[in-house]
Amino acid sequence: AMAQELRRMLSATAPKRSNANYVFIGPSAAGKTSLLLKLARHESFFGRRLPTIISIRPEDDDIPYLSPVPLYRDFGLPVQVVRTPQEMGQALNRVQQFDQVLIDTPPLPFDPEDARPVLRRLQRIVSPLMPLQVHLTLNATRTLDDLDEEFLKRMPLTPDAVALTHLDEVTKWGRIA
């Protein structure tokens, strides 16, 4: 039902088309990059609208990070990499011809206190993008018992939607339900 609703909202033939920019946040291995690839490549999501990817790099080069840029390029998607609000401004000047901007972000720490400064930084970087839809991407196979609902309400980038990935790999619904 969630997938059908998302398809309906993003459908190229939907009566109310979204012109929003989409930012995907979530922990490592949540499936942000895979979800972005599926959205950008599947014609029933954006139809003939032309999507582009902006990938935000981590602030700290010492953090282990596998850049998704080669993967996006392998699939023929235009992608730019930014690290600062100034670089985001320059990237936005270069993406005027695209209909949809999809933003991939570095992994969020699991601990809410560690995640807060990362989210504040992301908020500063994406602030020129309006309208903006924030999608919290979570891997359904990981335990969601530690998910703090109060933290979700107070996040610097408040999620508009939750994208649950890897649902086909879940044996018990538990906390997901």
N, C-alpha and C positions, 0 to 999 in steps of 0.2 A: 504494500500500500504506500509506503514511503517512497519507493522508487517510482511508482506511478505518479504520485503527486509531484515529485521533483521533475519528472519528464514533462508533465502537464505545464508546470510553471516555466520550464525552459524551452518548451516546444516553439519552433519557428512559426507555427501556425496558431499559437495561443493568442486569444484576443488581446490579452494584456502582456505585451513583451517587456521583459526586464532589460533595462539599460545599465544595470548595476555592474560594478567591478566586484570581483569575487576574490577574497583572501582566505586561504586555507591555513589554519593553525592546528597544531597538535604535537604530541610527543613523537619521538623517533619510532619508525616502523609502523606508524598509524595508517599509512596508505595515502598520504596527501598527494605525492607525485603521481601515483597510479590513478587516483581519482581525477586529478587534473588532466592527465593524458586521455582518459576515457571521455571526459567532458569535451575536451578540445577536438578530439578525433571523431567522435560519434556524431554523424550528421543529424540525428533526431534531437540532439540537445540544442545546438546552436543553429541548425539549418544552414543557410547560406551566409550567415554572419561570420566574419573573419575574426578568430581569436588570436591573441598573442599572450605570451607568458612573460612575467617579470619574476625573477628568482631573487629573493633577498638572502644575502650571505650572512653567516654569523658575524657578530662584531669581533669576536676573538678568533684569530687564526689557529690558536693552540687547541681549540675544540675539535675533536674528530668529526669530520663532515664530508660526506660523499656528495659532490655537486651533481644535481640532476640535469644540468645543462646539456651534456653530451647525449643523454637519453632523449630530451626534447628535440634536439637537432636531428637525431637518428630518425625520428618520426616526422621530420619536415616542419616542425613548429618554430615560428620565430620566437626567440627568447633573448632577454637582456638580463644582466646581473647588476644588482644595486646593493649598496651597503649603507648609504647615508640618505638623509632627506634631500640633499642637493642632487645626488645621483638619481633619485627617484624623479625629481623635477625634470632632469635632462631626459630620462627614459620616457616620461609622459609626453614630452615634446616630439619624440620619435615615433610614438604609437598612435598618432592622430587618425591614421587611415584604418585602424582596426576597430571592430565593433564591440569586442569583449576583451577585457583585460583580466587575466587570471593570475593571481599572485601566490607563488609557492614560498613558504617560509622555512627557516631552519627549525630543527626540533625544539620543542618546549621541554624544559625540565619537568619532571613529575612532581617535585615539591612545589606547592603554591608560592612559598616565599622566594624560591629561586626563579620561578616562572614570572613573577611580577615585573622585575626589571627588564626581562626579555620582551614581555608584552608592551611595556611602556615604550621601549625602543621601536618596536614594530609599529605601534600607534603613531609615533612621530614620523616614521618613514611613509606610512600609507595615508597620512592626514590629507594630502592634496586630492585623493581619490574620492569623489562623491558622485553619485551615491555608492555606498560600499556595503557589501554583504559579507559578514564574517562567518565562516563555517568551521566549527570545531570538529576535527576529524579524529575519531577514536577507533582503535583496533578492538573489535568485539571479543577476540580470543584472549585478550589480557584481562586481568581482574580489574573490575571497575569499582570494587568495594571502597577504594581510597578516594574515589571521586567526590570532592567536596562541593556540594551544590551551592553553598553560600559563596564559595570562592568564584564559582561560575558567574554568579550575579554581580560580583565586585571586580571582575577582570577588567583591566584597562581597555582591552578590545573585547567588548561583550559579544558573545556569539549570537547570531541570528538563527542559526540552525546547527544541528549536530549531525554529522555524517558518520554512520557506523560502517566500518569496513570489515572484511573477512567474516561476514555473517554466515557464509557457507561452511566455515570451518568450526563453528560453535556447536558443541555437543549438548550443553545445557544452557538455557536462556537465563536463569538466575537474575542477576542484577540488571541485565539488559532489559528484560521484560519490565 
